[in-house]
Amino acid sequence: MEITADPAPTFRDATDADVDEVVALVESAYRGESSRAGWTTEADILQGQRTDPEGVRAIIGSADGRVLTVERDGRIVACCQLEHRGDHAYFGMFAVSPTAQGGGLGRIVLAEAERQAREVWGAAEMHMTVISVREDLIAWYERRGYGRTGRMTPFPYGDERFGIPQRDDLQFELLVKPLS
């Protein structure tokens, strides 16, 4: 049997027509039983939704933001939010389909997001926030050059748009990577 590599991913900015597919992808990567097929699941710490159509639509419609998608065989298998914030860019809403995780696609998407932030916006740094108890995920970002800052922001308890916490110690830590 011949083994062939996955085709190169096709990157493009999401449009309003992609909103439902992007929301479904993000939900599948982080929430519910389907997320357990991958390693990025938050199902044990958060229930409820991870994002919603209004939030995704707002990013797509923003002058300083976009949702970068990756297509394979005509369907979106990965995405991330990029937002231009002056001298830095913000990276968020990163999702890879649980069945596509572990094969290097996440590294490719992150590298492309960094390249675009640097080349299109002239961003000197990439910023992101990660739930501080997600040690495995933080370690993955550290291996890709992101540094922990120790700067924490509270989790929005009581706002179900961000999920329903299953523990009382959730907060976000800012991670930063120089892009120069």
C-alpha positions as CSV (number, residue, x, y, z in Angstrom):
1,M,0.0,0.0,0.0
2,E,1.4,3.4,-1.0
3,I,1.4,6.1,1.7
4,T,0.8,9.6,0.5
5,A,1.2,12.8,2.5
6,D,-1.9,15.0,3.1
7,P,-2.3,17.6,0.4
8,A,-1.0,21.0,1.3
9,P,-3.7,22.9,3.2
10,T,-5.6,25.7,1.4
11,F,-5.8,28.9,3.5
12,R,-8.4,31.5,3.0
13,D,-10.3,34.1,5.0
14,A,-13.8,33.0,6.2
15,T,-16.8,34.7,4.9
16,D,-20.3,35.1,6.3
17,A,-21.2,31.9,4.4
18,D,-18.7,30.0,6.5
19,V,-20.0,31.0,9.9
20,D,-22.0,27.9,10.8
21,E,-19.2,25.6,9.6
22,V,-16.6,27.5,11.7
23,V,-18.8,27.4,14.8
24,A,-19.3,23.7,14.3
25,L,-15.6,23.1,13.9
26,V,-14.7,25.1,17.1
27,E,-17.3,23.3,19.1
28,S,-16.2,19.9,17.9
29,A,-12.6,20.6,18.9
30,Y,-13.3,21.8,22.4
31,R,-16.7,20.8,23.7
32,G,-18.7,17.6,24.1
33,E,-17.9,14.0,23.3
34,S,-16.7,14.6,19.8
35,S,-13.9,16.8,21.2
36,R,-12.5,13.8,23.1
37,A,-11.2,12.3,19.8
38,G,-8.5,15.0,19.8
39,W,-6.2,16.3,22.5
40,T,-7.5,19.9,22.7
41,T,-10.7,19.0,24.4
42,E,-11.9,21.3,27.3
43,A,-14.9,19.0,28.0
44,D,-13.7,18.2,31.5
45,I,-13.3,21.9,32.5
46,L,-16.1,23.6,30.5
47,Q,-19.4,22.6,29.1
48,G,-21.8,24.6,27.0
49,Q,-20.7,26.6,24.0
50,R,-17.2,27.7,23.0
51,T,-18.3,30.3,20.5
52,D,-21.5,31.4,18.6
53,P,-22.4,32.6,15.2
54,E,-22.7,36.2,16.3
55,G,-19.1,36.2,17.7
56,V,-17.7,34.6,14.6
57,R,-19.6,37.0,12.3
58,A,-18.3,40.0,14.4
59,I,-14.7,38.9,13.8
60,I,-15.3,38.3,10.1
61,G,-16.9,41.8,9.8
62,S,-14.2,43.6,11.8
63,A,-11.8,45.9,9.9
64,D,-8.9,44.7,12.2
65,G,-9.8,41.0,12.4
66,R,-10.4,37.9,10.4
67,V,-10.9,34.2,10.7
68,L,-8.3,32.3,8.8
69,T,-9.6,28.9,7.6
70,V,-7.9,25.8,6.2
71,E,-9.7,23.7,3.7
72,R,-9.1,20.1,2.7
73,D,-11.4,18.3,0.3
74,G,-13.9,21.2,0.3
75,R,-14.4,21.4,4.0
76,I,-13.0,23.6,6.7
77,V,-10.7,21.4,9.0
78,A,-8.9,24.2,10.9
79,C,-9.3,27.9,11.7
80,C,-8.0,30.7,13.8
81,Q,-8.9,34.3,14.7
82,L,-6.3,37.0,13.9
83,E,-6.8,40.5,15.1
84,H,-4.5,43.5,14.5
85,R,-3.9,45.4,17.7
86,G,-1.3,48.0,17.0
87,D,2.2,46.7,17.4
88,H,1.0,43.1,18.0
89,A,-1.5,40.7,16.7
90,Y,-3.9,38.5,18.7
91,F,-4.3,34.8,18.0
92,G,-7.5,33.1,19.1
93,M,-10.3,30.7,18.4
94,F,-7.8,28.2,17.1
95,A,-9.4,24.9,16.2
96,V,-8.3,21.8,14.3
97,S,-10.9,19.1,13.6
98,P,-10.4,16.3,16.3
99,T,-9.9,13.7,13.6
100,A,-7.1,15.9,12.0
101,Q,-5.2,16.6,15.2
102,G,-1.8,15.1,15.9
103,G,-0.6,15.2,12.3
104,G,1.1,18.6,12.2
105,L,-1.7,20.7,10.8
106,G,-1.9,22.9,14.0
107,R,1.8,23.8,13.6
108,I,1.2,24.7,10.0
109,V,-1.8,26.9,10.8
110,L,0.1,28.6,13.7
111,A,3.1,29.3,11.5
112,E,0.9,30.8,8.7
113,A,-0.9,33.0,11.2
114,E,2.4,34.3,12.5
115,R,3.7,34.9,9.0
116,Q,0.5,36.8,8.0
117,A,0.6,38.9,11.2
118,R,4.2,39.8,10.6
119,E,4.1,40.4,6.8
120,V,0.6,41.9,6.4
121,W,0.3,43.9,9.6
122,G,3.9,44.4,10.6
123,A,3.2,42.9,14.0
124,A,6.2,42.6,16.2
125,E,4.6,40.0,18.6
126,M,1.7,37.5,18.6
127,H,-0.4,37.5,21.8
128,M,-2.9,34.9,22.9
129,T,-4.7,33.9,26.1
130,V,-4.9,30.3,27.2
131,I,-6.9,28.9,30.2
132,S,-4.1,28.5,32.8
133,V,-5.0,25.0,33.8
134,R,-4.4,23.8,30.3
135,E,-0.8,22.8,31.0
136,D,-0.5,20.4,28.0
137,L,-1.7,23.1,25.6
138,I,0.5,25.8,27.1
139,A,3.5,23.4,26.8
140,W,2.6,22.9,23.1
141,Y,2.7,26.7,22.6
142,E,6.0,27.0,24.6
143,R,7.6,24.5,22.2
144,R,6.6,26.9,19.4
145,G,8.3,29.9,21.0
146,Y,5.5,31.4,23.1
147,G,6.4,32.6,26.6
148,R,4.3,32.6,29.7
149,T,3.9,36.1,31.1
150,G,2.2,35.3,34.4
151,R,-0.3,38.0,33.4
152,M,-3.8,36.6,34.2
153,T,-7.3,37.8,33.5
154,P,-10.3,36.3,35.1
155,F,-12.5,33.8,33.4
156,P,-16.0,35.3,32.6
157,Y,-17.9,33.2,35.1
158,G,-21.7,33.7,34.7
159,D,-21.4,34.5,31.0
160,E,-22.5,31.3,29.2
161,R,-21.3,32.6,25.9
162,F,-17.9,31.4,27.0
163,G,-19.0,28.1,28.4
164,I,-20.2,26.7,31.7
165,P,-17.2,26.2,34.1
166,Q,-16.9,22.8,35.8
167,R,-14.3,24.2,38.3
168,D,-13.8,27.5,40.2
169,D,-10.1,28.2,39.4
170,L,-10.2,29.1,35.7
171,Q,-8.4,32.2,34.4
172,F,-6.6,33.1,31.3
173,E,-2.8,33.6,31.0
174,L,-1.3,35.8,28.3
175,L,1.3,34.1,26.1
176,V,3.6,36.1,23.9
177,K,5.9,35.3,21.0
178,P,8.2,37.8,19.2
179,L,7.7,37.6,15.5
180,S,10.9,39.3,14.4
